[in-house]
Amino acid sequence: MYLYTYLYTAVSTRLAELRRDGERGDSPVPTAVIIFGLVAVAMAVTGLALARANNWMNAIPNNTAPKAP
């Protein structure tokens, strides 16, 4: 019974300390959303650059693809 009383007191004390401390840092959710957005933009820019480069290369007269060795 002593263990349960100790654990209850320790947990309730810790929760009370956490409630008093208003500044606990930033949540990881906004950071994950920002990273996902940056990855999506990077993929879009890379895809656009690849498409424009392929169109530019295909516009060259007598275009032949290089052969693998």
Buried (B, 14 or more C-beta within 10 A) or exposed (E): EEEEEEEEEEEEEEEEEEEEEEEEEEEEEEEEEEEEEEEEEEEEEEEEEEEEEEEEEEEEEEEEEEEEE
